[in-house]
Amino acid sequence: MILDIAFILGAYLFGSVSSAVIVCKLMGLPDPRTEGSKNPGATNVLRIGGKKAAAVTLLGDTLKGALPMLAAVLMELSPAALGGVGLAAFLGHLHPVFFGFQGGKGVATALGVQFGLHWMAGAAVGLLWLATAKLGNISSLSALTAMALAPAVIWLVRPAWELVLMQLLISALLFWRHRTNIRRILNGSEPRIKP
């Protein structure tokens, strides 16, 4: 029980490290919380700092989900504890204690959680994103589609209700964070990946 709590708390603190803010600071770029969409995530860093800064941010955000979950898997924690670790890392990204609880939307961190749980889960969700991006050419729509299907992927790869519940909560929170994107998708004004 103490180990479970330590892992969950550690996952939240690790998730609270804002890759976007740190990368922009190190590269001499504006604070992503005050520029562009004001979202501290890889997409906004791409807008204000270019591909290199965005790639490093994306990697950092993915590792924030993957490393705590992978460590918990290797320690053979229970499905309930694994679910807590994954959700905590994701919540750390959304509401980082070190950065005024102003975080990103969580797509890369959620994908990291899935990869940490099992590489097949991460690969399947990543392929769903890529396929939807190829068809729809809208990044947010691709993320929403992949995360809507992610609970089924988790069930197929690691069939435990605690892990499916974790993913359902992550997906619901991710949809909430994308509510303005959803409105723009519905009215046709959401930006495309390639104009």
C-alpha positions as CSV (number, residue, x, y, z in Angstrom):
1,M,0.0,0.0,0.0
2,I,2.8,2.5,0.9
3,L,4.6,1.5,-2.3
4,D,1.5,2.1,-4.3
5,I,1.0,5.5,-2.8
6,A,4.6,6.4,-3.3
7,F,4.4,5.5,-7.0
8,I,1.2,7.4,-7.5
9,L,2.6,10.5,-5.8
10,G,5.8,10.2,-7.7
11,A,4.0,9.9,-11.0
12,Y,2.0,13.1,-10.3
13,L,5.2,15.0,-9.5
14,F,7.0,13.6,-12.5
15,G,4.0,14.5,-14.7
16,S,4.1,18.0,-13.2
17,V,7.4,18.8,-14.9
18,S,6.3,21.0,-17.8
19,S,8.4,20.0,-20.9
20,A,7.1,22.9,-22.9
21,V,8.0,25.6,-20.4
22,I,11.5,24.1,-19.7
23,V,12.3,23.6,-23.4
24,C,11.2,27.1,-24.3
25,K,13.2,28.6,-21.4
26,L,16.4,26.6,-22.4
27,M,16.0,27.5,-26.1
28,G,15.3,31.2,-25.4
29,L,11.7,31.1,-26.7
30,P,8.7,32.8,-25.2
31,D,6.7,31.2,-22.4
32,P,4.2,28.9,-24.2
33,R,1.6,29.8,-21.5
34,T,1.6,33.4,-22.8
35,E,2.1,33.0,-26.5
36,G,0.2,31.4,-29.4
37,S,-2.7,29.2,-28.1
38,K,-1.3,29.7,-24.5
39,N,-1.3,25.9,-24.2
40,P,2.0,24.4,-22.8
41,G,2.1,21.5,-25.2
42,A,4.1,20.4,-28.3
43,T,1.7,21.9,-30.8
44,N,1.9,25.4,-29.4
45,V,5.7,25.0,-29.1
46,L,5.8,24.1,-32.8
47,R,4.0,27.4,-33.5
48,I,6.3,29.6,-31.5
49,G,9.6,27.7,-31.7
50,G,9.7,25.4,-34.6
51,K,10.1,21.6,-35.2
52,K,13.1,21.0,-33.0
53,A,11.6,22.6,-29.9
54,A,8.3,20.8,-30.6
55,A,10.0,17.4,-31.0
56,V,11.9,17.7,-27.7
57,T,8.7,18.8,-26.0
58,L,6.8,15.9,-27.5
59,L,9.4,13.5,-26.3
60,G,9.4,15.0,-22.8
61,D,5.7,14.9,-22.5
62,T,5.5,11.3,-23.7
63,L,8.2,10.2,-21.2
64,K,6.3,11.8,-18.4
65,G,3.6,9.2,-18.9
66,A,5.8,6.3,-20.0
67,L,8.5,6.2,-17.4
68,P,6.3,6.1,-14.2
69,M,4.0,3.6,-15.8
70,L,6.8,1.4,-17.0
71,A,8.5,1.5,-13.6
72,A,5.2,0.5,-11.9
73,V,4.7,-2.4,-14.4
74,L,8.3,-3.6,-13.8
75,M,7.5,-3.5,-10.0
76,E,4.5,-5.6,-10.7
77,L,2.0,-3.3,-9.0
78,S,-1.6,-4.3,-9.0
79,P,-3.9,-3.2,-11.8
80,A,-5.6,-0.7,-9.4
81,A,-2.2,0.8,-8.5
82,L,-1.2,0.9,-12.2
83,G,-4.4,2.7,-13.0
84,G,-3.6,5.2,-10.2
85,V,0.0,5.8,-11.5
86,G,-1.2,6.4,-15.1
87,L,-4.0,8.8,-14.1
88,A,-1.6,10.6,-11.7
89,A,1.0,11.2,-14.4
90,F,-1.7,12.5,-16.7
91,L,-3.1,14.8,-14.1
92,G,0.3,16.1,-13.3
93,H,0.6,17.2,-16.9
94,L,-2.8,18.8,-16.9
95,H,-2.4,20.5,-13.5
96,P,1.3,20.7,-12.7
97,V,2.1,21.7,-9.1
98,F,5.4,23.2,-10.2
99,F,3.8,25.5,-12.8
100,G,0.8,27.0,-11.2
101,F,-1.4,24.1,-12.2
102,Q,-1.5,25.4,-15.7
103,G,-0.8,22.5,-18.0
104,G,-1.3,21.1,-21.4
105,K,-4.1,19.0,-23.0
106,G,-2.3,15.7,-22.3
107,V,-2.3,13.8,-25.6
108,A,1.4,12.9,-25.6
109,T,1.4,12.1,-21.9
110,A,-1.6,9.8,-22.3
111,L,0.2,8.1,-25.2
112,G,3.2,7.7,-22.9
113,V,1.0,6.1,-20.3
114,Q,-0.2,3.6,-22.9
115,F,3.3,2.8,-24.1
116,G,4.4,2.3,-20.5
117,L,1.6,-0.1,-19.8
118,H,2.4,-2.2,-22.9
119,W,4.1,-1.2,-26.1
120,M,1.3,-2.8,-28.1
121,A,-1.2,-0.4,-26.5
122,G,0.9,2.6,-27.3
123,A,1.6,1.4,-30.8
124,A,-2.1,0.7,-31.5
125,V,-3.3,4.1,-30.2
126,G,-0.4,5.8,-32.1
127,L,-1.4,4.1,-35.3
128,L,-5.0,5.1,-34.8
129,W,-3.8,8.7,-34.5
130,L,-1.8,8.4,-37.7
131,A,-4.6,6.8,-39.7
132,T,-7.1,9.5,-38.6
133,A,-4.6,12.2,-39.4
134,K,-4.0,10.8,-42.8
135,L,-7.8,10.7,-43.5
136,G,-9.0,13.9,-41.7
137,N,-5.8,16.1,-41.7
138,I,-6.8,17.6,-38.3
139,S,-4.5,16.9,-35.3
140,S,-7.1,17.4,-32.6
141,L,-9.6,15.1,-34.4
142,S,-6.9,12.5,-34.7
143,A,-6.1,12.7,-31.0
144,L,-9.8,12.6,-30.0
145,T,-10.5,9.6,-32.2
146,A,-7.5,7.7,-30.9
147,M,-8.3,8.4,-27.3
148,A,-12.0,7.5,-27.8
149,L,-10.9,4.1,-29.0
150,A,-8.1,3.7,-26.4
151,P,-10.2,2.1,-23.7
152,A,-11.0,-0.8,-26.1
153,V,-7.3,-1.1,-27.0
154,I,-6.4,-1.2,-23.3
155,W,-9.0,-4.0,-22.7
156,L,-7.6,-6.0,-25.6
157,V,-4.0,-5.7,-24.4
158,R,-4.3,-5.7,-20.6
159,P,-7.9,-6.8,-19.8
160,A,-8.4,-5.4,-16.3
161,W,-11.3,-3.2,-15.4
162,E,-9.1,-0.9,-13.3
163,L,-6.9,-0.1,-16.4
164,V,-9.9,0.4,-18.6
165,L,-11.4,2.8,-16.0
166,M,-8.1,4.7,-15.9
167,Q,-8.2,5.1,-19.7
168,L,-11.9,6.1,-19.6
169,L,-11.0,8.9,-17.1
170,I,-8.0,10.0,-19.1
171,S,-10.1,10.0,-22.3
172,A,-12.9,12.0,-20.7
173,L,-10.5,14.6,-19.3
174,L,-8.7,14.8,-22.6
175,F,-12.1,15.5,-24.4
176,W,-12.9,18.2,-21.8
177,R,-9.5,19.8,-22.4
178,H,-10.3,19.8,-26.1
179,R,-13.8,21.3,-25.9
180,T,-12.9,24.4,-27.8
181,N,-11.2,22.2,-30.5
182,I,-14.4,20.2,-30.7
183,R,-16.5,23.3,-31.2
184,R,-14.1,24.4,-34.0
185,I,-14.2,20.9,-35.6
186,L,-18.0,21.0,-35.6
187,N,-18.2,24.5,-37.2
188,G,-15.3,23.7,-39.7
189,S,-12.8,26.2,-38.4
190,E,-10.3,23.9,-36.7
191,P,-6.8,24.3,-38.3
192,R,-5.6,21.5,-40.5
193,I,-2.2,19.8,-40.2
194,K,-1.4,20.6,-43.8
195,P,-3.3,23.6,-45.3
